[in-house]
Amino acid sequence: MSASPPPPRLSPHSPQLFAMSCGCFAYHAGSGGNVLHHIDLHITPGQMYGLIGPNGSGKSTLLDLLTATRFLQRGQLLFQGRAINDVSKKELATRIALVPQQFATGFDFTVAELVLMGRYPHIPRFQSPTSHDYDLLEAAMRAMQIDHLSHRLLSDLSGGEKQRVVVARALAQDTEVLVLDEATASLDIHHTIEIMRVVRNLVSSQGRTVIAAIHDLNLAAAFCDQIIVLKEGRVYRVGTVVETLTPQLLADVFSVQAQVQGGSHGHSLRIHYSL
Amino acid sequence: MVVENTHSLKHSPRKGGHSALMFLGLFLLTAVIMATGMGFLTITPWEVIEVVWARISGTPLNPAMNPSFPFVVMEVRLPRILAAALVGGGLAMAGAVFQSILLNPLADPYTLGVSSGAAFGASLALVLGIFGITIPAFFSVPLFAFIGAMTTLAAVFFLAAPDGRLSSNTLILSGVIVAAILSAGIGFIKYLADEQVGVIIFWLMGSFVGRTWSDVLLLAAFTLPCLLVMLYFARDLNVLALGGRMADSLGVNSRQVKKTLLFSASLLTAICVSVSGIIGFVGLIIPHLLRLLLGPDNRLLIPACFFGGGILLLTADTITRAWLPTELPIGVLTSLIGGPFFCLIFRRRQLGQRV
């Protein structure tokens, strides 16, 4: 990857951002129905990872584990060399941000109020935001092209505008790691590409790490450095776009017949499905 | 490209929150003084202030004043009025917290069945006499109501516990189940009570008649600490509005914050109910209304609810005490006024208008 300032903070012993070994997770402990089985996964900083797999393959669960909203029942997950359970929620919130697929709130916050919530982990309780916080707020809203909506109520926005607000909130959180859980699934193609560009830029020019669960394989191919393929709760393969997105793998994992074109010159790989 | 002025972001359209809070606080104080002067004996606000000041500072009163005023103000009206204000404030705060946690603007302090628990406890205390157990009612009713409310809360938590995130649906459903069982229990007690059923019904409708300074102290001892706890977690409560997963990713321990706040809001409700009986709609309407006026930020909303709920219930109590020819149970009055108002809000929401 292109060397880029500022370098992400690393523990002295491990070049890994996340290191999961033999990770197992089940929603109903003891029932035997593991959602994730014996996952071994290493996430290197400064790259954009695409997480792909069929519905129910465990993508969201894996992202929940990486954002420490759920914890492994067996195995180990290290974040920057430390067991993730030992890192306080507060500290993690300053390092990892999450963009969910959709969100709903019964309460009418304004766009600016909601994006400012991304700064909460950085602002001590009972203190007002500083001008630095407002700078980041403004930059995030501009990046998502919602600065003109700042005083509008969330209930006035379209689905796509709301989703851009949520991405802006995560950008305002200003973290080394950004986790997207099908963040663009509800957006039109223009805003999908716009968000992916902004996120890609965080990786390329600022050395941040992005882990994005993506359904659209062409989108994943166009923007990601590495692809993690999940199938039935196991890591099926990890590798570059060209290494992973082969007709054989698409047939094995997604049960689709597809042709793959290009891919020899970086990001121009294209998948054509046989309908 | 025009760079937007950073300062414009600081000033949301809902600026002036602190002055709104000041206004509500002063309004409540004025209402307390005015209400104390109203009633069978009319006392001017200045005389009320004089009496209270004399008591606080220990200075002798103006001998020209009607000698019964100090007793009426200090022993009869003020405790009742302060109790009404504290109960109103407590219920409104608890309502705001319940609405935020359950992600439902139509939730109220009784959504989790706390009122049914309190009613069950109070009914039980009132019929104990039938079984030959005599405990003075002024002591046993609040105590049993409180125990009933807290036991209900424990049962609801027990039912909801397997849900790791204490999701809104799980909590509401648990509350509905427990409340349904308790309602049957209350029905049974009413059946047992036979001729004494009137006492139970009267208690259930709520009243502030004959409240004393010890009630006020009890209320204050719980309301103010709960207010502090809620203010401490108010910002986390805002984040919880985005859902448990988002809150967790913003560094808020959603399960722990929910538990702490549900516990303090229920505790507050239990204390209010045990002192006053069941008073509906204050905990629903005040947070709802103030959220429309001030926005959903709980850091502002919760203290505003404390003042707003106090003003509403104090006004309602003063109407039943000083204006109406016979004292109507206050729970009936709030529900009679609150119910239609709530219908209006509900209808306008259905029509897609923002009220």
Interface residues (C-beta under 8 A of the other chain):
Chain A: D64 T67 A68 T69 K89 K90 E91 L92 A93 T94 I96 A97 L98 P100 F103 A104 T105 G106 F107 D108 F109 T110 A112 E113 L114 M117 G118 Y120 P121 R125 P129 S131 Y134 D135 L137 E138 R142 D147 S150 H151 L153 S155 Q173 V179
Chain B: E4 T6 S8 L9 K10 S12 P13 R14 Q99 S100 L103 N104 P105 Y232 R235 N238 V239 A241 L242 G243 G244 R245 M246 D248 S249 L250 G251 V252 N253 R291 G295 P296 D297 R354
